[in-house]
Amino acid sequence: MTMIEIKNLIKQYKQGTKTIKAVDGIDLTVKQGDFLVVIGPSGSGKSTLLQLIGGLDRPTSGKITVTGQDLTRASENRITKMRRENIGFIFQNFNLIPTLTASQNVESAIAKRSKDDRKRIVEVLEKVGLTNRANHLPSLLSGGEQQRVAIARALINDPKIILADEPTGNLDSKTGEEILDILRNLNKENHQTVILITHSEYAKRYATKIVEIKDGKISDSI
């Protein structure tokens, strides 16, 4: 089943008198259950591509379809609904709310409230190995633990797609590999589609599919 279909995607910005193409004519298909690693140097356009896939930004031209919905034609409300129901985001800087505990940070992302919320929070924190840190504020957690909270938060709505933007960028290599192990296990056990943006070569071994981006274009695909 195709989860994401991208055709001739272009995103350009004005920089003074210059026009910069951050994404330049990308074609890409992502199937359900893929673990796609998008690799490239800083400024290559990979994070812009992720933002377009997640509906956080709009393309200049081209077409992008996510879970059967054409994001290039959808209203902002429709995109927000699609994102809430289908996508979990993980960022390099964790983006946790500093005044909330680990479990409260996870709870803050719940899209639809139910009587099973507490049970679900416990389950996702257990899945990332943080049961005993549930009541800790982010300031009392290590970088790796904060990223695990961010993963749990991304999982709370049981998304079909996980978009991870440099999730190991602020971590040492050992902790980074632990985070990638968690994502790979989610991919294998839950069949969740993972798109990982990174500049780390070692992340390639976790992939079922690899795309290399340079100057906004796909330079290689495996």
Backbone as a chain_set.jsonl record, in Angstrom:
{"seq": "MTMIEIKNLIKQYKQGTKTIKAVDGIDLTVKQGDFLVVIGPSGSGKSTLLQLIGGLDRPTSGKITVTGQDLTRASENRITKMRRENIGFIFQNFNLIPTLTASQNVESAIAKRSKDDRKRIVEVLEKVGLTNRANHLPSLLSGGEQQRVAIARALINDPKIILADEPTGNLDSKTGEEILDILRNLNKENHQTVILITHSEYAKRYATKIVEIKDGKISDSI", "coords": {"N": [[0.849, -1.2, 0.0], [0.591, 2.176, -0.894], [1.806, 4.866, 0.939], [2.79, 7.45, 0.761], [3.006, 9.637, -1.937], [4.924, 11.379, -4.17], [5.308, 13.824, -6.615], [7.248, 15.51, -8.894], [8.023, 17.582, -7.061], [8.423, 20.831, -5.871], [9.924, 23.343, -3.953], [10.449, 26.631, -3.403], [12.267, 29.548, -2.313], [12.463, 33.068, -1.732], [15.425, 34.864, -1.55], [16.583, 37.684, -0.894], [17.31, 39.044, -3.947], [17.516, 36.676, -5.151], [16.297, 33.416, -6.139], [15.823, 30.565, -4.361], [15.884, 27.122, -4.673], [14.815, 24.916, -2.507], [13.744, 22.374, -2.507], [13.814, 20.483, -5.362], [12.186, 19.389, -7.839], [11.496, 16.727, -6.977], [10.704, 13.282, -7.1], [9.038, 10.677, -5.477], [8.169, 7.644, -3.874], [6.628, 6.171, -1.096], [6.098, 3.264, 0.645], [3.738, 1.472, 2.732], [5.07, 0.486, 5.812], [7.693, 0.903, 5.095], [11.036, 1.783, 6.018], [12.379, 4.557, 5.587], [15.338, 6.182, 4.986], [16.464, 9.359, 4.649], [19.145, 10.97, 3.486], [21.751, 13.401, 3.626], [23.838, 16.346, 3.191], [23.974, 19.293, 5.395], [21.621, 21.781, 4.558], [20.779, 20.62, 2.233], [18.145, 20.221, 1.617], [16.629, 18.277, 2.79], [15.249, 18.463, 5.279], [13.329, 20.364, 4.627], [11.882, 18.896, 2.774], [10.766, 16.968, 4.494], [9.091, 18.58, 6.051], [7.256, 19.362, 4.127], [6.071, 16.895, 3.512], [4.859, 16.392, 5.943], [2.93, 18.327, 5.978], [3.517, 20.751, 7.139], [4.444, 22.802, 5.732], [3.886, 24.389, 2.555], [4.143, 23.288, -0.828], [5.778, 24.889, -3.648], [5.168, 24.062, -6.211], [4.055, 21.058, -7.934], [3.044, 17.768, -6.733], [1.829, 16.237, -3.79], [0.84, 13.437, -2.076], [-0.572, 12.087, 0.768], [-1.389, 9.324, 2.639], [-3.465, 8.903, 0.811], [-4.539, 11.435, 0.517], [-4.536, 14.493, -1.141], [-2.299, 16.839, -0.518], [-1.629, 19.206, -1.713], [-3.888, 20.358, -2.582], [-5.578, 20.48, -0.456], [-7.396, 22.061, 2.255], [-6.252, 24.137, 5.021], [-7.411, 23.253, 7.403], [-8.099, 20.661, 6.729], [-5.596, 19.546, 6.259], [-4.475, 19.78, 8.807], [-6.124, 18.001, 10.22], [-5.51, 15.582, 8.885], [-2.815, 15.37, 9.591], [-2.939, 15.173, 12.385], [-4.269, 12.753, 12.693], [-2.732, 10.862, 11.36], [0.073, 11.194, 11.47], [3.11, 11.165, 13.322], [5.432, 13.265, 14.853], [8.952, 13.666, 15.309], [11.541, 15.559, 16.627], [14.81, 17.116, 16.328], [15.477, 18.76, 18.489], [13.885, 17.932, 20.553], [11.643, 19.424, 21.669], [10.026, 19.472, 23.985], [7.679, 20.38, 26.561], [8.801, 22.358, 29.091], [7.733, 22.646, 31.675], [6.13, 20.509, 32.15], [5.74, 17.081, 33.142], [7.223, 13.957, 32.0], [5.106, 12.143, 31.354], [2.993, 13.962, 31.21], [3.786, 15.546, 29.058], [3.516, 13.693, 26.997], [0.774, 13.235, 27.196], [-0.189, 15.721, 26.423], [-0.287, 15.677, 23.693], [-2.411, 14.154, 22.875], [-4.97, 13.511, 20.632], [-7.685, 12.763, 20.537], [-9.691, 12.513, 23.253], [-10.183, 9.956, 25.74], [-11.462, 7.428, 28.018], [-9.44, 5.676, 28.291], [-7.028, 6.962, 28.216], [-4.982, 7.253, 30.212], [-4.014, 4.644, 30.487], [-3.011, 4.243, 27.922], [-0.945, 6.151, 27.816], [0.823, 5.106, 29.718], [1.47, 2.753, 28.398], [2.832, 3.618, 26.043], [5.029, 4.936, 27.125], [6.237, 2.825, 28.4], [6.934, 1.35, 26.162], [9.047, 2.795, 25.137], [10.85, 2.533, 27.115], [10.661, 4.077, 29.499], [9.214, 3.92, 31.859], [9.834, 4.255, 34.586], [10.495, 6.896, 34.692], [8.425, 8.538, 34.319], [7.268, 10.63, 35.813], [9.06, 12.675, 35.84], [10.437, 15.908, 35.208], [11.496, 17.443, 32.088], [14.014, 18.689, 32.507], [15.241, 17.06, 34.318], [15.89, 14.829, 32.975], [18.021, 12.905, 30.831], [19.526, 13.672, 27.593], [18.98, 11.555, 25.82], [16.837, 10.35, 27.147], [14.956, 12.404, 27.035], [14.502, 12.445, 24.29], [13.308, 9.98, 24.001], [10.921, 10.451, 25.345], [9.85, 12.233, 23.519], [9.484, 10.508, 21.37], [7.566, 8.781, 22.457], [5.497, 10.61, 22.74], [5.023, 11.117, 20.041], [3.907, 8.71, 19.367], [1.474, 8.487, 20.639], [-1.004, 8.854, 19.419], [-1.196, 6.716, 17.794], [0.017, 6.737, 15.102], [0.087, 6.298, 11.498], [2.345, 7.008, 10.158], [5.652, 7.935, 10.948], [7.547, 10.758, 11.263], [10.784, 11.707, 11.437], [13.024, 14.11, 12.244], [16.295, 14.517, 12.097], [16.671, 13.017, 14.602], [18.708, 12.057, 16.203], [20.581, 13.978, 16.309], [21.435, 15.629, 18.456], [22.584, 13.889, 20.19], [24.906, 11.538, 21.673], [26.783, 8.956, 19.92], [26.205, 6.34, 20.836], [23.805, 6.62, 22.327], [22.282, 7.652, 20.281], [22.104, 5.443, 18.564], [20.554, 3.773, 20.151], [18.122, 5.149, 20.1], [17.519, 4.92, 17.37], [17.241, 2.165, 17.258], [14.861, 1.859, 18.691], [13.062, 3.104, 16.931], [13.312, 1.406, 14.718], [12.306, -0.97, 15.788], [9.639, -0.229, 16.231], [8.876, 0.122, 13.619], [9.139, -2.49, 12.618], [7.557, -4.103, 14.363], [5.074, -2.809, 14.638], [4.486, -2.113, 12.103], [4.663, 0.499, 11.307], [5.213, 3.226, 9.176], [8.295, 4.739, 8.682], [10.028, 7.743, 8.27], [13.134, 8.948, 8.179], [15.159, 11.666, 8.632], [18.477, 12.558, 8.178], [22.019, 13.234, 8.653], [23.791, 11.374, 9.24], [25.828, 8.735, 8.482], [25.789, 6.171, 9.6], [23.143, 5.623, 10.074], [22.097, 4.471, 7.862], [22.071, 1.686, 7.942], [19.769, 0.952, 9.196], [17.766, 1.17, 7.452], [15.124, 0.325, 5.116], [14.933, 1.451, 2.751], [16.829, 3.866, 1.007], [17.412, 7.259, 0.411], [19.351, 9.662, -1.103], [20.004, 13.086, -0.875], [20.919, 16.038, -2.58], [21.496, 19.411, -2.983], [18.727, 19.888, -3.176], [17.785, 17.944, -4.853], [17.17, 14.461, -5.63], [19.933, 12.53, -5.441], [20.718, 9.952, -5.354], [19.237, 6.731, -5.001], [18.307, 3.905, -3.142]], "CA": [[0.0, 0.0, 0.0], [1.347, 3.423, -0.965], [1.477, 5.83, 1.983], [3.168, 8.797, 0.32], [3.339, 9.725, -3.359], [5.416, 12.72, -4.467], [5.591, 13.982, -8.038], [7.838, 16.779, -9.344], [7.814, 18.508, -5.946], [9.326, 21.983, -5.851], [9.722, 24.376, -2.933], [11.456, 27.67, -3.572], [12.195, 30.715, -1.438], [13.163, 34.273, -2.156], [16.506, 35.295, -0.675], [16.97, 38.914, -1.569], [16.904, 39.008, -5.357], [17.715, 35.307, -5.636], [15.31, 32.377, -5.859], [16.488, 29.345, -3.909], [15.053, 25.916, -4.717], [15.178, 24.004, -1.417], [13.364, 21.071, -3.061], [13.883, 20.794, -6.791], [11.702, 18.361, -8.765], [11.635, 15.392, -6.38], [9.705, 12.217, -7.242], [9.315, 9.694, -4.428], [7.05, 6.826, -3.403], [6.897, 5.492, 0.172], [5.104, 2.228, 0.893], [3.465, 1.14, 4.125], [6.078, -0.375, 6.411], [9.048, 1.313, 4.727], [11.885, 2.599, 6.892], [13.102, 5.364, 4.617], [16.357, 7.095, 5.482], [16.81, 10.43, 3.718], [20.449, 11.42, 3.966], [22.34, 14.471, 2.833], [24.502, 17.37, 4.005], [23.176, 20.431, 5.835], [21.22, 22.657, 3.47], [20.488, 19.857, 1.011], [16.705, 20.246, 1.367], [15.957, 17.104, 3.361], [14.281, 18.883, 6.306], [12.217, 20.999, 3.907], [11.083, 17.795, 2.225], [9.998, 16.372, 5.593], [8.039, 19.532, 6.419], [6.234, 19.283, 3.078], [5.36, 15.629, 3.698], [4.031, 16.509, 7.146], [1.943, 19.394, 5.857], [3.923, 21.921, 7.916], [4.741, 23.825, 4.732], [3.224, 24.143, 1.27], [5.074, 23.329, -1.959], [5.577, 25.903, -4.683], [4.463, 23.337, -7.263], [4.149, 19.609, -7.813], [1.945, 17.106, -6.029], [2.178, 15.353, -2.691], [-0.323, 12.719, -1.55], [-0.264, 11.364, 2.007], [-2.522, 8.445, 2.983], [-4.541, 9.091, -0.156], [-5.047, 12.802, 0.507], [-3.71, 15.424, -1.9], [-2.021, 17.988, 0.352], [-1.475, 20.426, -2.499], [-5.226, 20.92, -2.823], [-6.362, 20.447, 0.774], [-7.457, 23.253, 3.107], [-5.43, 24.038, 6.228], [-8.125, 22.426, 8.37], [-7.997, 19.274, 6.27], [-4.217, 19.12, 6.487], [-4.321, 19.622, 10.26], [-6.813, 16.757, 10.586], [-4.699, 14.48, 8.376], [-1.589, 15.306, 10.388], [-3.288, 14.721, 13.729], [-4.736, 11.363, 12.669], [-1.863, 9.93, 10.637], [1.512, 11.46, 11.538], [3.795, 11.487, 14.567], [6.667, 13.997, 14.575], [10.063, 13.648, 16.257], [12.459, 16.606, 16.207], [16.161, 17.072, 16.871], [15.568, 19.488, 19.756], [12.922, 17.312, 21.47], [10.427, 20.256, 21.718], [9.196, 19.147, 25.138], [7.239, 21.515, 27.384], [9.678, 22.204, 30.257], [7.003, 22.64, 32.948], [5.331, 19.286, 32.218], [6.474, 15.836, 33.306], [7.269, 13.111, 30.802], [3.767, 11.649, 31.029], [2.159, 15.102, 30.83], [4.178, 15.91, 27.695], [2.876, 12.722, 26.113], [-0.67, 13.482, 27.267], [-0.523, 16.978, 25.744], [-0.422, 15.442, 22.256], [-3.565, 13.301, 22.584], [-5.907, 14.193, 19.731], [-9.054, 12.458, 20.929], [-9.701, 12.069, 24.64], [-11.009, 8.802, 26.081], [-11.222, 6.919, 29.371], [-8.241, 4.832, 28.248], [-5.85, 7.791, 28.002], [-3.93, 6.956, 31.176], [-3.456, 3.345, 30.121], [-2.257, 4.427, 26.688], [0.281, 6.877, 28.159], [1.695, 4.132, 30.381], [1.92, 1.792, 27.377], [3.838, 4.176, 25.13], [6.24, 5.187, 27.904], [6.859, 1.514, 28.586], [7.481, 0.944, 24.87], [10.336, 3.472, 24.939], [11.701, 2.255, 28.269], [10.68, 5.21, 30.429], [8.178, 3.757, 32.883], [10.281, 4.776, 35.889], [10.823, 8.328, 34.584], [7.184, 9.169, 33.853], [6.914, 11.822, 36.583], [10.199, 13.584, 35.842], [10.45, 17.025, 34.274], [12.563, 17.31, 31.092], [15.311, 19.128, 33.043], [15.791, 15.958, 35.124], [16.109, 13.711, 32.064], [19.146, 13.029, 29.897], [19.112, 13.94, 26.219], [18.374, 10.337, 25.274], [15.53, 10.155, 27.78], [14.044, 13.411, 26.479], [14.106, 12.024, 22.95], [12.369, 8.866, 24.19], [9.63, 11.087, 25.641], [9.372, 12.778, 22.244], [8.991, 9.374, 20.583], [6.304, 8.361, 23.079], [4.506, 11.633, 22.366], [4.696, 10.893, 18.627], [3.178, 7.445, 19.238], [0.272, 8.442, 21.469], [-2.211, 8.782, 18.587], [-1.049, 5.534, 16.943], [0.092, 7.234, 13.716], [0.528, 5.394, 10.435], [3.636, 7.492, 9.665], [6.504, 8.667, 11.883], [8.512, 11.627, 10.601], [11.839, 12.007, 12.404], [13.966, 15.07, 11.666], [17.566, 14.483, 12.814], [16.355, 12.705, 15.997], [19.926, 11.718, 16.949], [21.534, 15.062, 16.071], [21.957, 16.191, 19.706], [22.907, 12.761, 21.063], [26.135, 10.816, 21.359], [26.515, 7.881, 18.963], [25.592, 5.182, 21.51], [22.408, 6.966, 22.601], [21.634, 7.78, 18.976], [21.784, 4.099, 18.071], [19.433, 3.286, 20.958], [16.919, 5.799, 19.557], [17.239, 4.299, 16.076], [16.743, 0.815, 17.555], [13.446, 1.996, 19.06], [12.311, 3.387, 15.705], [13.291, 0.202, 13.89], [11.383, -1.924, 16.399], [8.281, 0.248, 15.941], [8.668, -0.151, 12.204], [8.993, -3.933, 12.398], [6.495, -4.71, 15.166], [3.789, -2.13, 14.446], [4.365, -1.825, 10.666], [4.554, 1.939, 11.09], [6.132, 3.764, 8.18], [9.213, 5.701, 9.292], [10.903, 8.53, 7.406], [14.18, 9.492, 9.032], [16.051, 12.635, 8.01], [19.732, 12.529, 8.922], [23.275, 13.366, 7.911], [24.644, 10.333, 9.817], [25.969, 7.583, 7.599], [25.478, 4.906, 10.276], [21.696, 5.408, 10.077], [21.721, 3.726, 6.66], [21.871, 0.256, 8.185], [18.436, 0.736, 9.737], [16.797, 1.486, 6.396], [14.686, -0.58, 4.05], [15.086, 2.254, 1.539], [17.694, 5.021, 1.25], [17.416, 8.316, -0.599], [20.355, 10.69, -0.855], [19.598, 14.371, -1.448], [21.938, 17.064, -2.71], [20.991, 20.626, -3.656], [17.288, 19.808, -3.401], [17.454, 16.858, -5.783], [17.591, 13.116, -5.266], [21.157, 12.207, -6.176], [20.849, 8.494, -5.372], [18.147, 6.03, -4.316], [18.592, 2.473, -3.016]], "C": [[0.887, 1.252, 0.0], [0.863, 4.399, 0.101], [1.708, 7.263, 1.531], [3.576, 8.742, -1.145], [3.699, 11.177, -3.674], [5.795, 12.796, -5.94], [6.051, 15.412, -8.337], [7.671, 17.892, -8.301], [8.88, 19.606, -5.952], [8.924, 22.912, -4.707], [10.831, 25.395, -3.084], [11.173, 28.87, -2.67], [12.896, 31.884, -2.104], [14.213, 34.624, -1.104], [17.129, 36.531, -1.304], [16.426, 38.906, -2.99], [17.003, 37.601, -5.942], [16.528, 34.421, -5.298], [16.057, 31.082, -5.54], [15.506, 28.188, -3.974], [15.529, 24.944, -3.642], [14.853, 22.563, -1.783], [13.141, 21.292, -4.546], [13.506, 19.575, -7.645], [11.811, 16.937, -8.25], [10.422, 14.514, -6.701], [10.051, 11.13, -6.223], [8.037, 8.951, -4.063], [7.479, 6.097, -2.126], [5.756, 4.527, 0.446], [4.877, 2.042, 2.398], [4.529, 0.171, 4.64], [7.499, -0.072, 5.986], [9.738, 1.982, 5.911], [12.806, 3.352, 5.95], [14.075, 6.286, 5.327], [16.695, 8.082, 4.37], [18.073, 11.085, 4.247], [21.005, 12.487, 3.047], [22.978, 15.498, 3.736], [23.535, 18.458, 4.45], [22.871, 21.329, 4.64], [20.866, 21.944, 2.181], [19.012, 19.847, 0.661], [15.941, 19.125, 2.033], [14.934, 17.48, 4.442], [13.082, 19.588, 5.683], [11.296, 19.939, 3.329], [10.205, 17.174, 3.311], [8.84, 17.279, 6.006], [6.912, 19.529, 5.397], [5.412, 18.016, 3.22], [4.411, 15.717, 4.882], [2.998, 17.607, 7.093], [2.253, 20.617, 6.699], [4.278, 23.095, 7.009], [4.059, 23.425, 3.426], [4.253, 24.184, 0.143], [4.769, 24.493, -2.89], [4.807, 25.296, -5.85], [4.717, 21.843, -7.092], [2.992, 19.058, -6.999], [2.492, 16.206, -4.93], [0.902, 14.759, -2.093], [0.12, 11.904, -0.348], [-1.515, 10.628, 2.46], [-3.732, 8.713, 2.092], [-5.086, 10.493, -0.26], [-4.052, 13.736, -0.182], [-3.495, 16.693, -1.08], [-1.892, 19.288, -0.419], [-2.823, 21.102, -2.761], [-6.049, 21.087, -1.537], [-6.328, 21.788, 1.516], [-6.559, 23.046, 4.325], [-6.094, 23.152, 7.276], [-8.014, 20.945, 8.021], [-6.593, 18.718, 6.511], [-3.972, 18.885, 7.976], [-4.953, 18.318, 10.731], [-6.011, 15.537, 10.133], [-3.46, 14.27, 9.239], [-1.865, 14.723, 11.772], [-3.617, 13.235, 13.754], [-3.705, 10.371, 12.127], [-0.371, 10.061, 10.896], [1.965, 11.754, 12.957], [5.134, 12.129, 14.23], [7.682, 13.812, 15.693], [11.104, 14.635, 15.74], [13.815, 16.48, 16.904], [16.212, 17.675, 18.272], [14.495, 19.082, 20.765], [11.587, 18.065, 21.54], [9.474, 19.842, 22.838], [8.814, 20.425, 25.884], [7.942, 21.406, 28.732], [8.961, 22.106, 31.597], [6.135, 21.392, 33.136], [6.228, 18.069, 32.396], [6.466, 15.043, 31.996], [5.872, 12.648, 30.4], [2.837, 12.778, 30.613], [2.498, 15.596, 29.425], [3.528, 14.981, 26.687], [1.369, 12.992, 26.051], [-1.067, 14.719, 26.468], [-0.758, 16.79, 24.251], [-1.645, 14.611, 21.886], [-4.602, 14.072, 21.769], [-7.357, 13.991, 20.156], [-9.046, 11.846, 22.33], [-10.61, 10.856, 24.828], [-10.663, 8.342, 27.494], [-9.971, 6.051, 29.445], [-6.952, 5.63, 28.104], [-4.701, 7.409, 28.926], [-3.24, 5.638, 30.846], [-2.569, 3.464, 28.893], [-0.934, 5.145, 26.962], [1.291, 5.936, 28.794], [2.294, 3.175, 29.343], [3.018, 2.371, 26.49], [5.129, 4.512, 25.868], [6.986, 3.883, 28.185], [7.551, 1.059, 27.299], [8.842, 1.586, 24.613], [11.239, 3.359, 26.163], [11.773, 3.354, 29.306], [9.64, 5.107, 31.538], [8.582, 4.414, 34.193], [10.671, 6.25, 35.845], [9.59, 9.153, 34.217], [6.876, 10.494, 34.544], [8.055, 12.83, 36.685], [10.004, 14.706, 34.826], [11.596, 16.838, 33.268], [13.948, 17.682, 31.62], [15.994, 18.047, 33.87], [16.067, 14.719, 34.277], [17.34, 13.973, 31.197], [18.614, 13.334, 28.498], [18.425, 12.743, 25.587], [16.992, 10.082, 25.849], [14.517, 11.171, 27.262], [13.584, 13.011, 25.079], [13.153, 10.835, 23.015], [10.975, 9.395, 24.537], [9.02, 11.621, 24.342], [8.83, 11.669, 21.339], [7.654, 8.892, 21.135], [5.18, 9.331, 22.723], [4.062, 11.444, 20.915], [3.816, 9.663, 18.441], [1.777, 7.48, 19.837], [-1.017, 8.35, 20.658], [-2.158, 7.635, 17.577], [-0.975, 5.918, 15.464], [0.52, 6.156, 12.738], [1.961, 5.717, 10.011], [4.365, 8.222, 10.792], [7.53, 9.444, 11.072], [9.536, 12.088, 11.634], [12.906, 12.882, 11.757], [15.217, 15.154, 12.536], [17.37, 14.117, 14.293], [17.577, 12.354, 16.842], [20.951, 12.849, 16.892], [22.162, 15.634, 17.325], [22.404, 15.114, 20.687], [24.26, 12.168, 20.695], [25.78, 9.577, 20.54], [25.829, 6.679, 19.613], [24.113, 5.442, 21.781], [21.631, 7.099, 21.302], [21.235, 6.428, 18.408], [20.628, 3.485, 18.861], [18.112, 3.864, 20.462], [16.538, 5.171, 18.225], [16.742, 2.864, 16.248], [15.257, 0.849, 17.909], [12.602, 2.223, 17.802], [12.232, 2.162, 14.807], [12.334, -0.838, 14.464], [9.929, -1.523, 16.155], [7.916, -0.063, 14.499], [8.385, -1.632, 11.959], [7.767, -4.507, 13.102], [5.124, -4.115, 14.866], [3.512, -1.819, 12.977], [4.139, -0.34, 10.4], [5.619, 2.386, 10.09], [6.981, 4.845, 8.832], [9.997, 6.41, 8.193], [11.87, 9.273, 8.311], [15.085, 10.41, 8.219], [17.331, 12.68, 8.83], [20.907, 12.88, 8.02], [24.261, 12.283, 8.37], [24.665, 9.092, 8.934], [25.55, 6.282, 8.272], [23.986, 4.605, 10.299], [21.252, 4.562, 8.892], [21.402, 2.262, 6.954], [20.503, -0.068, 8.79], [17.367, 0.779, 8.634], [16.364, 0.264, 5.594], [14.821, 0.12, 2.701], [15.897, 3.492, 1.892], [17.587, 5.988, 0.076], [18.464, 9.337, -0.185], [19.959, 11.96, -1.605], [20.786, 15.332, -1.464], [21.358, 18.213, -3.515], [19.521, 20.478, -4.067], [16.839, 18.706, -4.331], [17.866, 15.516, -5.212], [18.792, 12.754, -6.135], [21.365, 10.7, -6.276], [19.697, 7.889, -4.585], [18.43, 4.528, -4.338], [17.376, 1.767, -2.408]], "O": [[1.815, 1.365, 0.8], [-0.323, 4.724, 0.171], [0.943, 8.169, 1.862], [4.387, 7.907, -1.544], [2.894, 12.087, -3.473], [6.515, 11.937, -6.451], [5.341, 16.381, -8.07], [7.234, 18.997, -8.621], [10.077, 19.331, -6.028], [7.748, 23.224, -4.52], [12.008, 25.077, -2.917], [10.031, 29.165, -2.317], [13.797, 31.711, -2.925], [13.915, 34.674, 0.089], [18.052, 36.454, -2.115], [15.22, 38.777, -3.202], [16.618, 37.367, -7.088], [15.838, 34.64, -4.303], [16.827, 30.577, -6.358], [14.42, 28.258, -3.4], [16.518, 24.235, -3.83], [15.584, 21.642, -1.422], [12.379, 22.173, -4.947], [14.37, 18.832, -8.11], [12.18, 16.033, -9.0], [9.274, 14.946, -6.588], [11.204, 10.712, -6.115], [6.965, 9.546, -3.955], [8.547, 5.487, -2.076], [4.59, 4.922, 0.476], [5.718, 2.41, 3.218], [4.845, -0.828, 3.995], [8.431, -0.721, 6.461], [9.096, 2.665, 6.709], [13.867, 2.86, 5.563], [13.676, 7.084, 6.176], [17.151, 7.695, 3.294], [18.072, 11.681, 5.324], [20.761, 12.478, 1.841], [22.693, 15.526, 4.933], [22.413, 18.543, 3.95], [23.743, 21.603, 3.816], [20.673, 22.585, 1.147], [18.648, 19.504, -0.464], [14.726, 19.023, 1.865], [13.864, 16.875, 4.512], [11.953, 19.433, 6.15], [10.073, 20.069, 3.387], [9.032, 16.888, 3.073], [7.738, 16.802, 6.278], [5.744, 19.677, 5.757], [4.191, 18.048, 3.066], [3.3, 15.188, 4.841], [2.26, 17.809, 8.057], [1.37, 21.436, 6.955], [4.395, 24.233, 7.462], [3.703, 22.263, 3.228], [5.147, 25.031, 0.158], [3.654, 25.014, -2.918], [3.911, 25.927, -6.411], [5.486, 21.42, -6.229], [2.076, 19.789, -6.624], [3.487, 15.506, -5.117], [0.006, 15.484, -1.662], [1.069, 11.125, -0.431], [-2.571, 11.233, 2.643], [-4.87, 8.747, 2.559], [-6.004, 10.738, -1.043], [-2.87, 13.758, 0.161], [-4.398, 17.521, -0.959], [-2.031, 20.365, 0.16], [-2.878, 22.278, -3.12], [-7.084, 21.753, -1.535], [-5.362, 22.544, 1.418], [-6.157, 21.922, 4.626], [-5.416, 22.387, 7.961], [-7.858, 20.094, 8.896], [-6.429, 17.567, 6.916], [-3.335, 17.902, 8.357], [-4.374, 17.61, 11.554], [-5.845, 14.578, 10.887], [-3.104, 13.14, 9.574], [-1.112, 13.882, 12.264], [-3.288, 12.537, 14.713], [-3.792, 9.174, 12.402], [0.387, 9.144, 10.581], [1.308, 12.484, 13.7], [5.889, 11.6, 13.414], [7.328, 13.801, 16.872], [11.507, 14.575, 14.578], [13.94, 15.821, 17.936], [16.91, 17.159, 19.145], [14.231, 19.81, 21.722], [10.523, 17.448, 21.481], [8.256, 19.86, 22.659], [9.536, 21.421, 25.842], [7.701, 20.443, 29.46], [9.505, 21.55, 32.552], [5.48, 21.24, 34.167], [7.34, 18.026, 31.869], [5.8, 15.408, 31.027], [5.497, 12.751, 29.232], [1.978, 12.58, 29.754], [1.611, 16.016, 28.683], [3.045, 15.425, 25.646], [0.771, 12.977, 24.975], [-2.157, 14.766, 25.899], [-1.363, 17.648, 23.608], [-1.896, 14.384, 20.702], [-5.051, 15.146, 22.168], [-8.156, 14.927, 20.137], [-8.461, 10.786, 22.551], [-11.652, 10.73, 24.183], [-9.692, 8.809, 28.09], [-9.497, 5.728, 30.534], [-5.889, 5.047, 27.892], [-3.567, 7.258, 28.472], [-2.015, 5.539, 30.92], [-1.5, 2.857, 28.83], [0.093, 4.778, 26.392], [2.474, 5.961, 28.452], [3.475, 2.833, 29.407], [4.015, 1.704, 26.214], [6.213, 4.386, 25.299], [8.217, 3.852, 28.203], [8.623, 0.455, 27.343], [9.693, 0.995, 23.95], [12.276, 4.019, 26.235], [12.815, 3.555, 29.93], [9.234, 6.127, 32.096], [7.76, 5.061, 34.842], [11.127, 6.799, 36.848], [9.701, 10.322, 33.849], [6.288, 11.387, 33.934], [8.019, 13.732, 37.522], [9.48, 14.491, 33.733], [12.567, 16.145, 33.569], [14.944, 17.071, 31.233], [17.202, 18.114, 34.097], [16.437, 13.673, 34.81], [17.655, 15.119, 30.875], [17.41, 13.265, 28.249], [17.413, 12.888, 24.901], [16.083, 9.652, 25.138], [13.348, 10.837, 27.071], [12.424, 13.211, 24.72], [12.277, 10.704, 22.161], [9.969, 8.853, 24.078], [7.822, 11.474, 24.103], [7.842, 11.863, 20.632], [6.721, 8.625, 20.377], [4.056, 8.919, 22.44], [2.883, 11.589, 20.594], [3.064, 9.577, 17.47], [0.971, 6.588, 19.567], [-2.018, 7.826, 21.147], [-2.95, 7.578, 16.637], [-1.803, 5.48, 14.664], [1.228, 5.218, 13.103], [2.701, 4.84, 9.566], [3.769, 9.03, 11.504], [8.288, 8.867, 10.292], [9.19, 12.778, 12.594], [13.603, 12.451, 10.838], [15.202, 15.789, 13.59], [17.858, 14.84, 15.162], [17.494, 12.352, 18.071], [22.072, 12.691, 17.376], [23.307, 16.086, 17.284], [22.585, 15.385, 21.874], [24.708, 12.278, 19.554], [24.614, 9.189, 20.472], [24.96, 6.062, 18.997], [23.267, 4.593, 21.5], [20.466, 6.71, 21.223], [20.154, 6.283, 17.837], [19.812, 2.755, 18.298], [17.102, 3.162, 20.408], [15.36, 4.917, 17.974], [15.912, 2.398, 15.467], [14.488, -0.014, 17.486], [11.551, 1.603, 17.635], [11.193, 1.906, 14.2], [11.629, -1.513, 13.714], [9.083, -2.379, 15.901], [6.789, -0.459, 14.2], [7.495, -1.98, 11.183], [7.024, -5.297, 12.521], [4.125, -4.833, 14.843], [2.439, -1.322, 12.636], [3.514, 0.039, 9.41], [6.774, 1.968, 10.162], [6.452, 5.762, 9.461], [10.557, 5.772, 7.302], [11.469, 10.12, 9.109], [15.701, 9.986, 7.241], [17.278, 12.825, 10.052], [20.808, 12.831, 6.794], [25.417, 12.27, 7.949], [23.627, 8.481, 8.679], [25.019, 5.387, 7.616], [23.593, 3.459, 10.519], [20.158, 3.997, 8.907], [20.556, 1.665, 6.288], [20.127, -1.237, 8.883], [16.203, 0.458, 8.876], [17.119, -0.692, 5.418], [14.823, -0.521, 1.65], [15.689, 4.099, 2.942], [17.66, 5.593, -1.087], [18.462, 9.818, 0.948], [19.627, 11.927, -2.79], [21.549, 15.426, -0.503], [20.798, 18.012, -4.593], [19.124, 20.888, -5.158], [15.644, 18.546, -4.576], [18.795, 15.433, -4.409], [18.706, 12.68, -7.361], [22.084, 10.218, -7.152], [19.235, 8.477, -3.607], [18.745, 3.951, -5.379], [17.4, 0.552, -2.214]]}, "num_chains": 1, "name": "protein.A"}
